[in-house]
Amino acid sequence: MNKSQVEIFMLMVREGSVHFVSQRLSIAPSLITTSVCALENELGFNLIKRGRNIRKVILTEKGHAFYRLAPELLRLLNAIADIRAGIKQPGKSFPPGKIISSAPRKYWAILK
């Protein structure tokens, strides 16, 4: 699961249709559908109801539950990305902790 899948799902629910999301993001409707299907596959349940005559987005019961949790999930995914970026960026401090190293006895006095 990645941030963009969750963001696309949330936008699809707010906009009410795949068509409006594809226009807003300037991407093909098939990419919206593929993203939501991948999210559903990873979660192991359907988020939206599908059918021939369904034109607007209708959430399943689990879809409603996921939608309520999605903002917090996005916040956590962003925090994880920030942590990852902070560790990789030069000049940023590393997380606190001990570094344990070994050295021959003759160097102990120098290292103290």
LUMTISE-909970 format. One line per field, with one value per atom (N, C-alpha, C, O): atom name; x negated, y negated, z. Coordinates in Angstrom, 2 decimals, decimal comma, always signed. Layout:
<nukols>
name	CA;...
c1	X;...
c2	Y;...
c3	Z;...
</nukols>
This chain:
<nukols>
name	N;CA;C;O;N;CA;C;O;N;CA;C;O;N;CA;C;O;N;CA;C;O;N;CA;C;O;N;CA;C;O;N;CA;C;O;N;CA;C;O;N;CA;C;O;N;CA;C;O;N;CA;C;O;N;CA;C;O;N;CA;C;O;N;CA;C;O;N;CA;C;O;N;CA;C;O;N;CA;C;O;N;CA;C;O;N;CA;C;O;N;CA;C;O;N;CA;C;O;N;CA;C;O;N;CA;C;O;N;CA;C;O;N;CA;C;O;N;CA;C;O;N;CA;C;O;N;CA;C;O;N;CA;C;O;N;CA;C;O;N;CA;C;O;N;CA;C;O;N;CA;C;O;N;CA;C;O;N;CA;C;O;N;CA;C;O;N;CA;C;O;N;CA;C;O;N;CA;C;O;N;CA;C;O;N;CA;C;O;N;CA;C;O;N;CA;C;O;N;CA;C;O;N;CA;C;O;N;CA;C;O;N;CA;C;O;N;CA;C;O;N;CA;C;O;N;CA;C;O;N;CA;C;O;N;CA;C;O;N;CA;C;O;N;CA;C;O;N;CA;C;O;N;CA;C;O;N;CA;C;O;N;CA;C;O;N;CA;C;O;N;CA;C;O;N;CA;C;O;N;CA;C;O;N;CA;C;O;N;CA;C;O;N;CA;C;O;N;CA;C;O;N;CA;C;O;N;CA;C;O;N;CA;C;O;N;CA;C;O;N;CA;C;O;N;CA;C;O;N;CA;C;O;N;CA;C;O;N;CA;C;O;N;CA;C;O;N;CA;C;O;N;CA;C;O;N;CA;C;O;N;CA;C;O;N;CA;C;O;N;CA;C;O;N;CA;C;O;N;CA;C;O;N;CA;C;O;N;CA;C;O;N;CA;C;O;N;CA;C;O;N;CA;C;O;N;CA;C;O;N;CA;C;O;N;CA;C;O;N;CA;C;O;N;CA;C;O;N;CA;C;O;N;CA;C;O;N;CA;C;O;N;CA;C;O;N;CA;C;O;N;CA;C;O;N;CA;C;O;N;CA;C;O;N;CA;C;O;N;CA;C;O;N;CA;C;O;N;CA;C;O;N;CA;C;O;N;CA;C;O;N;CA;C;O;N;CA;C;O;N;CA;C;O
c1	-0,86;+0,00;-0,90;-1,89;-0,55;-1,32;-0,40;+0,83;-1,02;-0,26;+0,66;+1,81;+0,16;+0,97;+2,24;+3,29;+2,16;+3,36;+4,41;+5,60;+3,98;+4,90;+5,46;+6,65;+4,59;+5,04;+6,05;+7,05;+5,79;+6,72;+8,05;+9,11;+8,02;+9,26;+10,05;+11,25;+9,39;+10,08;+10,67;+11,79;+9,91;+10,39;+11,58;+12,53;+11,52;+12,62;+13,90;+14,99;+13,78;+14,96;+15,48;+16,69;+14,60;+15,04;+15,67;+16,69;+15,05;+15,55;+16,78;+17,62;+16,88;+18,05;+17,99;+18,92;+16,89;+16,79;+15,34;+14,51;+15,07;+13,74;+13,46;+12,34;+14,48;+14,35;+13,84;+12,92;+14,43;+14,02;+12,60;+11,85;+12,23;+10,87;+9,86;+8,81;+10,18;+9,26;+9,08;+7,98;+10,16;+10,05;+9,21;+8,35;+9,47;+8,77;+7,27;+6,45;+6,91;+5,51;+4,85;+3,65;+5,65;+5,17;+4,51;+3,44;+5,18;+4,71;+5,89;+7,05;+5,59;+6,64;+7,49;+6,97;+8,80;+9,68;+9,21;+9,41;+8,61;+8,13;+7,05;+6,94;+6,24;+5,21;+5,83;+5,32;+6,93;+7,66;+8,18;+8,00;+8,83;+9,41;+8,32;+8,49;+7,23;+6,12;+5,55;+5,24;+5,43;+4,91;+5,82;+5,35;+7,12;+8,07;+8,13;+8,22;+8,09;+8,09;+6,85;+6,94;+5,70;+4,47;+4,58;+4,14;+5,17;+5,39;+6,32;+6,05;+7,40;+8,35;+7,67;+7,89;+6,86;+6,17;+5,23;+5,13;+4,54;+3,63;+4,38;+3,93;+5,51;+6,30;+7,04;+7,28;+7,40;+8,11;+9,62;+10,32;+10,13;+11,58;+11,91;+11,06;+13,16;+13,62;+13,94;+14,53;+13,53;+13,83;+15,07;+15,83;+15,27;+16,42;+17,27;+16,79;+18,56;+19,48;+19,34;+19,16;+19,41;+19,30;+20,53;+21,13;+20,88;+22,01;+22,21;+21,62;+23,03;+23,26;+23,90;+23,50;+24,86;+25,61;+25,13;+25,79;+23,99;+23,46;+22,55;+21,50;+22,96;+22,20;+21,38;+20,31;+21,87;+21,15;+20,49;+20,81;+19,58;+18,86;+19,77;+20,29;+19,96;+20,74;+19,82;+19,33;+19,59;+18,69;+19,36;+20,56;+18,57;+19,03;+18,94;+18,43;+19,42;+19,33;+17,86;+17,49;+17,03;+15,60;+14,95;+13,99;+15,48;+14,99;+15,23;+14,37;+16,41;+16,71;+15,74;+15,22;+15,50;+14,59;+13,18;+12,51;+12,73;+11,39;+11,32;+10,32;+12,36;+12,37;+12,25;+11,59;+12,88;+12,77;+11,34;+10,88;+10,63;+9,26;+8,21;+7,07;+8,58;+7,63;+6,83;+5,63;+7,44;+6,63;+5,51;+4,39;+5,81;+4,78;+3,72;+2,53;+4,14;+3,20;+2,26;+1,06;+2,81;+1,98;+0,99;-0,17;+1,44;+0,55;-0,62;-1,77;-0,33;-1,39;-2,32;-3,54;-1,77;-2,61;-3,52;-4,67;-3,00;-3,82;-4,92;-6,06;-4,59;-5,59;-6,70;-7,88;-6,33;-7,34;-8,23;-9,45;-7,64;-8,43;-9,37;-10,51;-8,91;-9,76;-10,93;-12,06;-10,67;-11,74;-12,77;-13,97;-12,27;-13,15;-13,99;-15,19;-13,37;-14,08;-15,09;-16,18;-14,73;-15,63;-16,88;-17,95;-16,77;-17,93;-18,84;-20,06;-18,27;-19,07;-19,67;-20,64;-19,13;-19,59;-20,90;-21,01;-21,89;-23,13;-22,89;-22,05;-23,62;-23,49;-22,39;-22,31;-21,57;-20,50;-21,06;-21,93;-20,55;-21,02;-20,41;-19,32;-21,14;-20,67;-19,88;-20,01;-19,09;-18,32;-19,26;-20,35;-18,84;-19,69;-19,87;-19,00;-21,00;-21,26;-22,74;-23,55;-23,09;-24,49;-25,07;-24,40;-26,35;-27,10;-28,11;-28,90;-28,09;-29,01;-30,03;-29,69;-31,29;-32,37;-33,41;-33,48;-34,19;-35,27;-36,61;-36,74;-37,61;-38,96;-39,94;-39,59;-41,14;-42,13;-42,44;-42,30;-42,85;-43,12;-44,12;-43,99;-45,10;-46,13;-45,56;-46,22;-44,35;-43,74;-42,75;-42,24;-42,45;-41,43;-41,76;-40,88;-42,99;-43,39;-43,18;-42,78;-43,44;-43,27;-41,79;-41,41;-40,97;-39,54;-38,76;-37,65;-39,31;-38,56;-38,38;-37,77
c2	+1,17;+0,00;-1,23;-1,30;-2,18;-3,42;-4,62;-4,52;-5,77;-7,00;-7,34;-7,73;-7,20;-7,62;-6,78;-7,30;-5,50;-4,65;-5,15;-5,24;-5,46;-5,94;-7,31;-7,57;-8,19;-9,53;-9,44;-10,15;-8,58;-8,41;-7,88;-8,35;-6,90;-6,36;-7,46;-7,60;-8,24;-9,31;-10,35;-10,80;-10,71;-11,68;-11,13;-11,85;-9,85;-9,22;-9,25;-9,48;-9,02;-9,07;-10,50;-10,72;-11,47;-12,87;-13,37;-14,05;-13,03;-13,50;-12,71;-13,23;-11,46;-10,66;-9,90;-9,17;-10,07;-9,33;-9,23;-10,09;-8,17;-7,96;-9,03;-9,52;-9,39;-10,38;-11,72;-12,31;-12,21;-13,50;-13,44;-14,41;-12,32;-12,17;-12,16;-12,79;-11,45;-11,39;-12,78;-13,13;-13,56;-14,93;-15,80;-16,55;-15,68;-16,51;-16,20;-17,11;-14,92;-14,53;-14,44;-14,22;-14,60;-14,50;-13,15;-13,08;-12,10;-10,75;-9,92;-10,27;-8,84;-8,00;-7,34;-6,94;-7,23;-6,55;-5,13;-4,66;-4,46;-3,09;-3,07;-2,09;-4,13;-4,20;-4,38;-3,87;-5,12;-5,29;-3,93;-3,53;-3,24;-1,94;-0,94;-0,19;-0,93;-0,02;-0,29;+0,64;-1,56;-1,94;-1,46;-0,90;-1,67;-1,25;+0,28;+0,83;+0,95;+2,43;+2,97;+3,95;+2,35;+2,79;+2,59;+3,44;+1,48;+1,22;+2,27;+2,80;+2,57;+3,59;+4,96;+5,69;+5,30;+6,59;+6,68;+7,73;+5,59;+5,59;+5,67;+6,35;+4,98;+5,00;+6,33;+6,77;+6,95;+8,22;+8,09;+9,04;+6,90;+6,70;+5,57;+4,72;+5,57;+4,52;+3,25;+3,27;+2,14;+0,83;+0,21;-0,50;+0,50;-0,08;+1,03;+2,12;+0,70;+1,64;+1,47;+0,36;+2,57;+2,55;+3,19;+4,10;+2,71;+3,27;+2,53;+1,48;+3,10;+2,51;+1,13;+0,23;+0,95;-0,31;-1,29;-2,30;-1,02;-1,93;-2,94;-2,59;-4,20;-5,28;-6,06;-6,58;-6,14;-6,90;-5,94;-4,75;-6,46;-5,64;-5,34;-6,24;-4,06;-3,61;-2,71;-1,69;-3,10;-2,34;-1,12;-1,13;-0,08;+1,07;+0,69;-0,38;+1,55;+1,28;+1,15;+0,26;+2,06;+1,99;+0,78;+0,21;+0,38;-0,83;-2,06;-2,94;-2,14;-3,26;-3,26;-4,31;-2,08;-1,97;-2,40;-3,13;-1,95;-2,33;-3,83;-4,46;-4,39;-5,82;-6,66;-7,70;-6,20;-6,93;-6,87;-7,82;-5,77;-5,62;-6,20;-6,41;-6,45;-6,85;-8,12;-8,14;-9,17;-10,36;-10,05;-10,55;-9,24;-8,86;-7,98;-8,12;-7,09;-6,24;-7,10;-6,86;-8,09;-9,00;-9,75;-9,93;-10,20;-10,92;-10,02;-10,47;-8,76;-7,82;-7,51;-7,43;-7,33;-7,07;-8,26;-8,08;-9,49;-10,69;-10,76;-11,13;-10,40;-10,41;-9,41;-9,70;-8,25;-7,24;-7,76;-7,57;-8,40;-8,97;-10,06;-10,15;-10,88;-11,92;-11,32;-11,80;-10,26;-9,59;-9,03;-9,20;-8,37;-7,79;-8,88;-8,71;-9,98;-11,07;-11,72;-12,09;-11,88;-12,50;-11,69;-12,26;-10,39;-9,54;-9,57;-9,51;-9,68;-9,62;-10,97;-11,00;-12,08;-13,39;-13,76;-13,58;-14,28;-14,69;-15,87;-16,73;-15,90;-17,00;-16,81;-17,58;-15,83;-15,57;-14,67;-13,84;-14,84;-14,00;-12,60;-12,41;-11,66;-10,28;-10,04;-10,80;-9,01;-8,71;-8,45;-7,92;-8,82;-8,60;-7,11;-6,30;-6,78;-5,39;-5,16;-6,06;-3,99;-3,64;-2,97;-2,24;-3,24;-2,53;-1,68;-2,19;-0,41;+0,51;+0,96;+1,41;+0,82;+1,20;+1,97;+1,84;+2,75;+3,46;+3,00;+2,64;+3,04;+2,65;+3,45;+3,86;+3,67;+4,36;+3,58;+2,36;+4,31;+3,69;+2,54;+1,56;+2,64;+1,60;+0,23;-0,78;+0,18;-1,09;-1,62;-2,73;-0,85;-1,26;-2,61;-3,46;-2,82;-4,07;-5,26;-6,34;-5,07;-6,16;-6,48;-7,64;-5,46;-5,63;-6,21;-6,70;-6,15;-6,63;-8,10;-8,66
c3	+0,00;+0,00;+0,00;+0,73;-0,82;-0,82;-0,68;-0,79;-0,44;-0,21;-1,36;-1,15;-2,58;-3,72;-3,85;-4,24;-3,53;-3,59;-2,59;-2,92;-1,39;-0,36;-0,75;-0,60;-1,26;-1,68;-2,82;-2,82;-3,78;-4,91;-4,42;-4,84;-3,53;-2,97;-2,26;-2,48;-1,41;-0,68;-1,64;-1,45;-2,65;-3,63;-4,41;-4,71;-4,74;-5,46;-4,63;-5,17;-3,34;-2,46;-2,39;-2,50;-2,22;-2,12;-3,41;-3,39;-4,55;-5,84;-6,30;-7,03;-5,86;-6,19;-7,49;-7,83;-8,24;-9,50;-9,96;-9,66;-10,68;-11,25;-12,30;-12,42;-13,06;-14,13;-13,59;-14,15;-12,51;-11,94;-11,40;-11,52;-10,80;-10,28;-11,42;-11,34;-12,49;-13,63;-14,25;-14,68;-14,31;-14,83;-13,89;-14,34;-12,61;-11,63;-11,59;-11,47;-11,71;-11,65;-13,03;-13,13;-14,07;-15,46;-15,74;-16,33;-15,29;-15,59;-16,09;-15,86;-16,76;-17,35;-16,27;-15,22;-16,51;-15,55;-15,21;-14,09;-16,18;-15,92;-14,84;-14,10;-14,76;-13,71;-12,33;-11,34;-12,27;-11,01;-10,55;-9,40;-11,46;-11,16;-10,76;-9,79;-11,49;-11,18;-9,79;-9,05;-9,44;-8,13;-7,00;-6,01;-7,16;-6,13;-6,05;-4,96;-7,20;-7,19;-6,49;-5,74;-6,72;-6,05;-4,55;-3,77;-4,13;-2,71;-2,12;-1,04;-2,82;-2,35;-2,24;-1,27;-3,23;-3,20;-2,00;-1,36;-1,72;-0,58;+0,75;+1,68;+0,83;+2,05;+2,23;+3,35;+1,12;+1,19;+1,23;+1,56;+0,90;+0,84;-0,12;-0,42;-0,60;-1,52;-0,77;+0,31;-1,35;-0,78;-1,40;-0,74;-2,69;-3,40;-4,01;-4,32;-4,18;-4,83;-6,34;-6,84;-7,03;-8,48;-9,11;-8,54;-10,27;-10,99;-12,30;-12,53;-13,15;-14,47;-14,40;-15,14;-13,55;-13,53;-12,47;-12,21;-11,87;-10,84;-11,51;-12,04;-11,47;-12,10;-11,08;-11,40;-9,85;-8,83;-7,85;-7,81;-7,06;-6,09;-4,91;-4,26;-4,64;-3,48;-2,66;-3,15;-1,42;-0,56;+0,04;+0,33;+0,23;+1,00;+2,48;+2,81;+3,34;+4,78;+5,20;+5,96;+4,70;+5,01;+4,34;+4,87;+3,19;+2,53;+3,38;+3,46;+4,01;+4,92;+6,10;+6,48;+6,67;+7,82;+7,41;+8,15;+6,24;+5,78;+5,51;+5,83;+4,92;+4,62;+5,89;+5,90;+6,97;+8,25;+8,79;+9,43;+8,54;+9,03;+8,08;+8,48;+6,85;+5,81;+6,16;+5,91;+6,72;+7,05;+8,05;+7,90;+9,05;+10,02;+9,37;+9,66;+8,49;+7,76;+6,91;+6,88;+6,23;+5,43;+6,29;+5,91;+7,46;+8,38;+8,77;+8,79;+9,07;+9,45;+8,28;+8,46;+7,10;+5,92;+5,63;+5,23;+5,82;+5,64;+6,69;+6,39;+7,93;+9,01;+8,72;+8,94;+8,22;+7,87;+6,74;+6,78;+5,75;+4,65;+5,16;+4,70;+6,11;+6,69;+7,45;+7,35;+8,20;+8,94;+7,96;+8,13;+6,93;+5,92;+5,25;+5,06;+4,88;+4,22;+5,16;+4,73;+6,42;+7,39;+7,61;+7,82;+7,58;+7,79;+6,57;+6,71;+5,40;+4,17;+3,79;+3,03;+4,28;+3,86;+4,56;+5,78;+3,82;+4,46;+5,39;+5,12;+6,48;+7,43;+8,45;+9,41;+8,27;+9,24;+10,33;+10,08;+11,53;+12,63;+12,53;+11,99;+13,04;+13,06;+14,33;+15,29;+14,36;+15,57;+16,75;+16,56;+17,96;+19,11;+19,38;+19,06;+19,97;+20,32;+20,52;+20,28;+20,95;+21,19;+19,96;+19,24;+19,75;+18,74;+19,48;+20,27;+19,24;+19,90;+18,87;+17,78;+19,25;+18,35;+19,15;+20,38;+18,49;+19,19;+18,64;+17,48;+19,53;+19,14;+20,00;+21,11;+19,51;+20,32;+21,60;+21,64;+22,67;+23,98;+23,90;+24,64;+23,03;+22,99;+22,58;+22,80;+22,00;+21,60;+22,63;+22,47;+23,68;+24,66;+25,29;+25,42;+25,66;+26,31;+25,38;+25,82;+24,12;+23,14;+22,95;+22,79;+22,96;+22,68;+23,85;+23,66;+25,08;+26,25;+26,24;+27,15
</nukols>
